[in-house]
Amino acid sequence: MPELSSAAPKVAASTVSKVALRSVALTYLFFLLVLPLLLICWRTFDHGLTPVWTALSSASALHAFKVTVIVAVLAVALNTVFGVGVAILLVRHDFPGKRVLNAFIDLPLAVSPVVVGLALVLVYGNTTALGGWFSDHGFPIIFSIPGMVLATVFVSLPLIVRAVAPVLAEVGVEQEQAAWTLGASPWAAFRRITLPAIRWALAYGMVLALARSLGEYGAVAVVSGRLVDQTQTLTLFVEERYQNFDQAAAYAASFALAFLAVVILLLIKFLRPKDSA
């Protein structure tokens, strides 16, 4: 009985501590994330659906949507190929400079996107040797789609690598080696064994990279030149409309971006099998 009576206060204190921590976390998320999103939704539909539809169906908004999708899809495709390749290299091979490469993968998380954009301008700008050569051959990089893709690739670089690498390490290489001994080519072994094993980790990384690409602003703002109806993504469209006092279009585009991000994350959450978590 004395043991039970002494344990009861500990359980009660633990319960109170858990409730307090959850309350703090939920309050923090509410004011930081939920409340701003709710205000955007309220301001977007404050005057009904007609202003929202009018704003999102304008020529400038549709062009911004188009540019955003092109840049995001190309960035995710490039990062998928690079991310899977680098993940395999880091997990299954030892080589000089492995730790340096592993550290550099996380560099985009530490460097400001604005600095990334400036660095790309210094390397690929039309007045530089490399950028001038591309421009002279009809392939300008800065203030055009290629520069925007490069900037987006950089800022979303670590996401696929960090999602795939732990799964590769857990799966191991034994099954692939067995396939090689049976005569399968490296590509066939990867396609039939490795890829199915990492498919959900790869899908999760691709979704994160897509969400990051859709919402990128800093680096893209520097390298795009913010040319209306030319190199304007949806995030730049929001800024331009808000500064020009077209708040209906700014709120509508902001809601569209937030809605796309939430839908993408929910899709991967519900489509992912429970046994692959």
JOFENGI-V906358 format. One record per residue. N is the residue number from 0. RES is the residue in three letters. D_FIRST is the distance of its C-alpha to the first C-alpha in Angstrom with 2 decimals. Layout:
n;res;d_first
N;RES;D_FIRST
N;RES;D_FIRST
This chain:
n;res;d_first
0;MET;0.00
1;PRO;3.83
2;GLU;5.34
3;LEU;5.11
4;SER;6.18
5;SER;8.63
6;ALA;9.88
7;ALA;10.77
8;PRO;13.46
9;LYS;14.87
10;VAL;15.43
11;ALA;16.96
12;ALA;19.10
13;SER;20.24
14;THR;21.24
15;VAL;23.13
16;SER;24.81
17;LYS;26.00
18;VAL;27.35
19;ALA;29.09
20;LEU;30.69
21;ARG;31.90
22;SER;33.32
23;VAL;35.15
24;ALA;36.52
25;LEU;37.67
26;THR;39.23
27;TYR;41.01
28;LEU;42.39
29;PHE;43.40
30;PHE;45.54
31;LEU;46.84
32;LEU;47.57
33;VAL;47.06
34;LEU;48.71
35;PRO;51.89
36;LEU;52.29
37;LEU;51.89
38;LEU;54.51
39;ILE;56.87
40;CYS;56.52
41;TRP;57.16
42;ARG;60.18
43;THR;61.52
44;PHE;61.61
45;ASP;62.19
46;HIS;65.77
47;GLY;65.28
48;LEU;65.98
49;THR;69.71
50;PRO;69.54
51;VAL;66.97
52;TRP;69.19
53;THR;72.26
54;ALA;70.68
55;LEU;69.32
56;SER;72.56
57;SER;74.83
58;ALA;76.79
59;SER;75.05
60;ALA;71.55
61;LEU;72.48
62;HIS;73.99
63;ALA;70.87
64;PHE;68.80
65;LYS;71.20
66;VAL;71.10
67;THR;67.30
68;VAL;66.99
69;ILE;69.64
70;VAL;68.07
71;ALA;64.51
72;VAL;65.52
73;LEU;67.69
74;ALA;65.03
75;VAL;62.36
76;ALA;64.85
77;LEU;65.80
78;ASN;62.21
79;THR;61.26
80;VAL;63.92
81;PHE;63.24
82;GLY;59.46
83;VAL;59.31
84;GLY;61.91
85;VAL;60.19
86;ALA;56.77
87;ILE;58.35
88;LEU;60.11
89;LEU;57.01
90;VAL;54.72
91;ARG;57.17
92;HIS;59.66
93;ASP;59.76
94;PHE;62.61
95;PRO;63.57
96;GLY;62.29
97;LYS;59.41
98;ARG;56.96
99;VAL;59.53
100;LEU;60.02
101;ASN;56.30
102;ALA;56.04
103;PHE;59.09
104;ILE;57.62
105;ASP;55.15
106;LEU;57.94
107;PRO;58.46
108;LEU;54.90
109;ALA;55.71
110;VAL;59.29
111;SER;60.20
112;PRO;62.05
113;VAL;64.82
114;VAL;65.39
115;VAL;65.55
116;GLY;68.20
117;LEU;70.21
118;ALA;70.09
119;LEU;71.39
120;VAL;74.20
121;LEU;75.17
122;VAL;75.37
123;TYR;76.70
124;GLY;78.50
125;ASN;82.07
126;THR;83.44
127;THR;81.70
128;ALA;83.30
129;LEU;80.83
130;GLY;80.38
131;GLY;84.12
132;TRP;84.89
133;PHE;82.69
134;SER;84.19
135;ASP;87.74
136;HIS;87.05
137;GLY;85.92
138;PHE;82.16
139;PRO;80.87
140;ILE;77.19
141;ILE;76.34
142;PHE;76.72
143;SER;76.53
144;ILE;74.12
145;PRO;73.90
146;GLY;72.68
147;MET;70.06
148;VAL;68.87
149;LEU;68.69
150;ALA;66.64
151;THR;64.23
152;VAL;63.96
153;PHE;63.04
154;VAL;60.25
155;SER;58.62
156;LEU;59.28
157;PRO;55.77
158;LEU;54.06
159;ILE;55.32
160;VAL;55.16
161;ARG;51.51
162;ALA;50.61
163;VAL;52.49
164;ALA;51.99
165;PRO;48.27
166;VAL;48.99
167;LEU;52.04
168;ALA;50.05
169;GLU;47.48
170;VAL;50.21
171;GLY;52.18
172;VAL;55.82
173;GLU;55.73
174;GLN;56.73
175;GLU;59.60
176;GLN;60.81
177;ALA;60.83
178;ALA;62.90
179;TRP;65.30
180;THR;65.86
181;LEU;66.75
182;GLY;69.40
183;ALA;67.73
184;SER;68.94
185;PRO;66.51
186;TRP;66.97
187;ALA;66.38
188;ALA;63.20
189;PHE;61.95
190;ARG;62.87
191;ARG;61.42
192;ILE;58.36
193;THR;57.31
194;LEU;58.07
195;PRO;56.06
196;ALA;53.09
197;ILE;53.18
198;ARG;54.47
199;TRP;51.38
200;ALA;50.78
201;LEU;54.49
202;ALA;54.39
203;TYR;51.47
204;GLY;53.36
205;MET;56.53
206;VAL;54.83
207;LEU;53.45
208;ALA;56.90
209;LEU;58.56
210;ALA;56.35
211;ARG;56.98
212;SER;60.69
213;LEU;61.02
214;GLY;59.56
215;GLU;61.28
216;TYR;63.23
217;GLY;63.79
218;ALA;65.59
219;VAL;67.44
220;ALA;68.61
221;VAL;70.30
222;VAL;72.01
223;SER;73.00
224;GLY;75.12
225;ARG;73.63
226;LEU;76.84
227;VAL;76.59
228;ASP;77.30
229;GLN;77.56
230;THR;74.51
231;GLN;72.10
232;THR;68.69
233;LEU;66.50
234;THR;64.53
235;LEU;67.85
236;PHE;69.04
237;VAL;66.13
238;GLU;67.00
239;GLU;70.73
240;ARG;70.36
241;TYR;67.92
242;GLN;70.21
243;ASN;73.14
244;PHE;71.35
245;ASP;71.06
246;GLN;67.43
247;ALA;67.48
248;ALA;68.33
249;ALA;65.89
250;TYR;62.95
251;ALA;64.03
252;ALA;64.27
253;SER;60.91
254;PHE;59.29
255;ALA;61.03
256;LEU;59.69
257;ALA;56.11
258;PHE;56.42
259;LEU;57.79
260;ALA;54.99
261;VAL;52.27
262;VAL;54.05
263;ILE;54.48
264;LEU;50.82
265;LEU;49.70
266;LEU;52.17
267;ILE;50.90
268;LYS;47.29
269;PHE;48.01
270;LEU;50.59
271;ARG;48.50
272;PRO;46.99
273;LYS;43.22
274;ASP;43.45
275;SER;45.43
276;ALA;42.84
